[in-house]
Amino acid sequence: MKYLLMIFGLVIFFASLGYMIFRIVKFCKFSPLGGASPKIDEKERIYLIALIIICGLASLLTNYGFVVMGNMPLAIGEHFSLIIGSLFFGISFPLLISSFALYYYRPDLDPKQRKMARILTFVSIPFVFIGLWLFTNGMADYMSYPLPNGLSFVEGFVTPGRGSGFTISFYGILVVSGGVSVYFIVDHKFYQKFGKHGLIDTLFIVSFLSGLIGARLWYCLVLEPKVYFADPVRIFQVWDGGLGVMGGALLGVAAGVTFVLVFRKYVNIRWAMDIIIPTILIGQVIGRWGNFFNCEVYGMESSISNWWFLPKVIMHNAQYSSSGAYLGDGLLHTPLFIIESVINLCGYFIIRYAIGKPLKKYLALGDLAMCYFVWYGLVRVIMEPLRDGSFEYNTSWIIAFVLIGGGLLGILAFHLYDFIRMKKGLPPRNLDTI
């Protein structure tokens, strides 16, 4: 019985969110007569506002169901944090989805409403994280750690270092979520250029699957060669975990470029690279949070007081290792996965907007793609030595320098190629705009 309140809240939340998305998709597919700009009428606005409010209340109901389920004796301040955080998250999350969809998928929306959708998109983003922060802080001291990192078909929710049988890992879910996020961003950029969605569907499948294969092979053959060379069959036991981000990025990019060259010859490959490759950073940002649930990608031991600004749930979980071992009171493992995700998020916006926009006239097509390799190589050069105090100059660290050098050589090669074409009187290959 104590599960019913949480389950009821979840059903209401996802039912309301799903119905809201259904209405927005229906509106985005609608084409008005006479070429007029589509406009959300008063009735539709009331529907959307009502559904968003219901999501907020359902979020509050769900979280209090979790409190009841865990018999958590919350203090007054914790109740306040839980209530405000639940409402902030429950309202701002569907608001973000709806405003983002309207702004990006209906560029012909009524100008005033499109401007409002854009404002709401950016305003709702911080409230999503503030809400998540607040409601988790309200419950953090009463939750069990380490947090579950997967759902076993044999044992139910399992924690790092435990569980048997086939398990759906949260890490895998977040990796897929990161890939899907990359898809939607890139798909929209292709829509802006070619006026049609779905042009990258097959490309996405090829690149994503190749990336997963590359990530698995990198982990097995580069990071843990002694283990997997001794028992090669274990390479196929993917349910035991083990992915290397660098291998996924390299093979995914190689497969994607090959696919465009062979099957999408009408697309300028250098333009496509500039659109797709830097966006991989967004997928890596999301995927890195799978390491949070796995209690991995840590640095040296540190005092909790040094990380006072983090949500409590992150600090408590960082006290455990991937084997489930507890570090000790007042100590945690330095959460490098957070640092890397923040750096990669900054990298995407720097490459796309601080370099790609103001320096456009100085860039050649392909430069932004090469900036990804330079950026990610620098990230790996910085992060690898911070993993623990017994750092060795491993293969990943050395290849990071290869990525930096390859990116810089790629930029030089693109500019040299365009310069030679210009000298021969041929049109430059950087006429396309991003």
N, C-alpha and C positions, 0 to 999 in steps of 0.2 A: 504493500500500500504506500510506503514512503517514497516509492519511485514515481507514483502517478502524477504528482504535481509537476515534476521536472519534465516527464514525458508529455504531459498535456501542454505545457508551455512551449516545448520544442515543436510539437505538431502545429500549434497555432502560429508560431513564428515562421516556420518554413512554408506553411500553407499560404499565409498572407504575403510572404516574400515572393513565392512562386506565382501567385495570382497577379501581384503587382508587375512582375517581369512579363507575364503573359500579356497584360494590357499595354505595356510599353512596346513590346515587340509588335503587337498588332497595330499600334499607332505608327511605329517607325516604318512599317510596310505600306501604310496608307499613302496614296498619291492623290492630292486634291485636284479637282477639275479646273481647267483654265489656267494652269500654271501658277496658281496662287500659293503663297507660303502656308504650310500647314500650321495650325494653331491649336493648342490645348484649350478646349472650352471649359467653362465654369464647372460643369458636371464632372468632367474627367479630373480636374484639379481636386475636387472634393473627394473623389474616389481615391486618388493617390495619397492625399493627406491622411485620409482615414486609415488606409492600409499601413502607412508609415507609423502612425500613432499606435495601431494595433501591434505592429512589430515591436515597438518600444515597450508596451505593456507585457507582451509575451516574453520578451527578454528578461524583464524583471521577475515574472512568474517562474521562468526556467531557473534563474539563479537562486531564487528563494527555495525552489524545489530541491536544488543541489544542497542548500544549507540544511533543509529538513532531512534529506537523505543521509547527510553526514553528521547530524546532531551537533551542529556547530553553535557554541554559545557566544554569539557575536556581541561585542560591546556596542554602545550607542554610536560611537564614531565609525565603527565598522559597518553598522547598519546604514548609516548615512552614505558612506563610500560606496556600498553595494547598490543602494537605490539610485543615486545620481549616476554612477557608472553604468548601470544596466540601462537606464533611460537614454543616456548619451549614446551608448553603443547601439542599442536597439533602434533608435531613431536615425542616427547619422549613417549607419551602414546601408539601409535601404535607400536613404536619401542620396548617398553617394552613387549607388548603382543606377538609380533612376535618372539623376541629373547627368551623369556621365554618358549614359546611353542616349539620352535626348540630344546632348550637345554633339557627340561624335557621330551618331548614326542618322541624324536629321540636320545636315548642314543648311538645309533650306527652311529650317524652322523659323517662325516669326522672329525677327531680329531682337525684339525686347525680351521674348521668352528665351531665346538662345543665350542672350547675355546673362539672364538670371540663372539659367542652367549651368553656365560656366562658373559663375560666382559660387553657386551652391556646391558644385563639384569640389572646388578648392577649399571652401570653408568646412565642408563635412569631413575632409580627410583628417585634420588634427583631432576632431571630436571622436572619430572612430578609435584612435589610439588612446586618447584621454579616457574615454569610456572603458576601454579594455583594461587600462591601467587601474582605474578606480575600482571596478567591480572585482577584479582579481585580488587587489590589495585587501579588500574587505574580507575575503575568505582565505587568503594565503596562509595565515598562521594555523589554520585548522585542517588543511589538506594533507594528504599522505604523499610522501616523497620517497624515491623519485616518481615523477608523474608517469602515467602509462605512456608507452611509446608505440603501442600497436594493439590490434585486436586479433587474438588467436581463435581459430575455429574450435580449438580443444578446451582452452582455459579461460576464454573471455579476454578482458583487458589485461595486458601483461606489461611489466616494467623492464627497463634495460637489464640484461644479464639473466633474464628469466623467460619462461614460456617455451612451448614446444609445438611442433606441428606447423601447418601453414598459417602464417600470420600476415594480416594487412597492416603494414607499418605506417605510422604517421609521416615518417620521412618520405616514403614513396608517394603518399598523397600530396605532400608539399612540393615534391619535385615535379609531379604531374601538374599541380596548380601553377607552378612557375612557368612550365612550358606552355600551358594554356594562356597565361597572361601575355607571354611573348607573342603567341599566335594572334590574339586580338589586337595588340598594338600594331603589329606588322600588317595584318589584314586591313586595318584602317588606313595605313599609309599607302598600301597598294590601291585601295578604294579611292583615295584622294587623287591618285595619278591616273588610274585606268577606269574609274567610275563603276567598278563592279567588285562585290565581295566574293570571297571563296576562291580567289585565284591561287592562293598559297596552300590550299587544303592538302594536296598530295605532297607538296614540298615540306609542309610541317610534319606530316607523318613520317616521311623518309628521314628528315633531319633529326626528329625527336627519337625515333627508334635507333638510329645510328648513334646518337648521343648516349643513349642508355647502354648500348653495346660497348661503345668506347669507354664510358665511365667504369663499366664492370671490368673490362680487360685491363684498364690502367691500374685499377685497384689490385687486381690479382697478379698481373705480370710485372708491374713496375713498383708498386708500394709493398706488396707482400709476395715476392717471387718465390722465396724458399718454401713457403707454406703451400702454394698452389702448384708449383712444379713437382713437388713431392706427391701431390694427389690432385691431378688435373681435373678429375670429375667434380671436385668442389667448385670449380669455376661456374658450373651450371646450377649450383645450389643457391640461387639468388635470394631465397627466403632467409638465408643466414645473414644477409646484408653485405655491404661492401661496394661503394662506388667512389670513383675518383673524378672530381669535377673537371680537372684539366683534360683528362682523356675524353670526357663527354663533349667538352667544348671543341676540341680539335677534330674528332671524327664527325661530330655533328655539322661543323662548318664545312669540312671537306665534302661530305655527302651532299649538303645543300648546294654548294657551289657547282658540283658536278651535275646535279639534277637540273639546275637552271640552265647551264651551258648546253645540255643535251635536249631537254624537253621544253624549255621556256626561252627559245632563242629570240623572241620578240622583246624580252626584258633585257635592259642594259645590265650586265652582270655586276659592274662596279657600282651602279646605282643601287641595285638590290643588296649588295654587300653592305653598303653604307646604311641601309635601312634595317637590315636584319641583324647583322653581327653585333653592333653596340647594344641592341635590345636584349641580347643574351644576358647582360648584366642584371636586368630585372628578374629574369628567371633564377639567376644565381642568388639574388637577394632573398627571394621567397624560399628557395630550396635550402638555403643555409639554416633556416629555422627548423628544419627537420633535425639538425644536429642538436637543437635545444632539447627535443624529446629523447634523443638517443644519448644525452649527456656526454657529448664529444665535441671535438674541435675546441679544446681547452688550452689555456696557457698554464703558467706556473701558479702555485698556490698564492692566494692573496687574502687580505682581511675583508670581511663583509663591509666594514665601515668605509672602505675605499670606494665601494660601489653603491653608496646610499641612494643614488638617484635612480637606480633600476627598480622596476616592480619587484615586490617581495617574492612573487612566485618564481621569478627567474633566479633570484639570489638563492632561494632555498633549493631549487633543483640543481643549481651549479655546485652544491655541496656534495653531489654524488657523481661517481664516475660511470662509465659505460658498463662496468661490471656490476653496478649497484652498490659499490662500497662507499661508505659515508666518510667524508673528509674530516669532520670534527666541528665542534661549536665555534662560531665566530670566523670560520674559514670557508673559502670557496675557490673553485678553479676559475681562473681568469677566463671569462666568456668570449673567446676570440671570435666565435661565430657572429656575435653581435657587431663587433668592430668591423669584421669583413663585410657583413651585409650593409652596414652604414657606408663604408668606403665605396662599395660597388654601386650603391644607390647614387652617391655623389658623382661617381664616375660616369654613370649614364647621363645625368643632367649636364655635366661638364662637357662631355663629348658632343652631345646632341645640341645643347643650347649655348654653352660658353665658347665652344669651338665651331660647331656646325653653322650657327646663325651669324654671329658678327664677323667671322673670318671667311665667310662663304666665297668671296671673290678671290681669295688666295688659295683655296683648296682645289685639289683635283678629286674627281670621283674615285672612291676607294680609300681616301685618307681617313675617314671616320672609322671604317672597318679596321684599318691598321692601328688606329688609336686604341681600339679595344684590346688588341694583343699587347700593345705597350702598357696600357693601364693594368690589365690583369697580370701581366708579367711582374710589374712593380708591386702589385698587391701580394703576389706569392713570395717575392723576394723579401718583403717586409714581414709577412705573417709566418712563414715557415720557421724562422729562428725563434719565434715567440711561443711556439707550441709547448715547449718544456725546457728545463734547464740542461738536458742532455742532447741538445740539437746536434745533428750531424749534417754535413753538406750532402743531402740526399739527391736522388734523381730529379724530384719535383723542383727543388731549389735551383738546380743547374739548368733545367729546361726553362725555368722562368726567365733566365737571361736570354735564352734562345728566342723566346717569345718577344722580348723587348727588342732584340736585334732584328728579328724578322719583321716586326712591325715598322721599325724605322727604315729598314731596307725597302719594304713595300711602299712606304710613302715616297721615298726617293725614286723608286722605279716608276711609279705612276706619274710623277712630275716630269721625269726624264722622257718617258714615253710621249706625253702630251707635248713636251717641248720639241721633240723630234718631228712629230706630226705637224706642228705649227711651222717649223723651218721648211718642211716639204710642201707647205701650202695646203695641207689637209685640214678639215675642220677639227677642232679639239673635241675630246670625248667627255668634257665636263659641262656640257650645255644643259643636261638634266638638272633639275633642282630638287632638293629634298623637302 
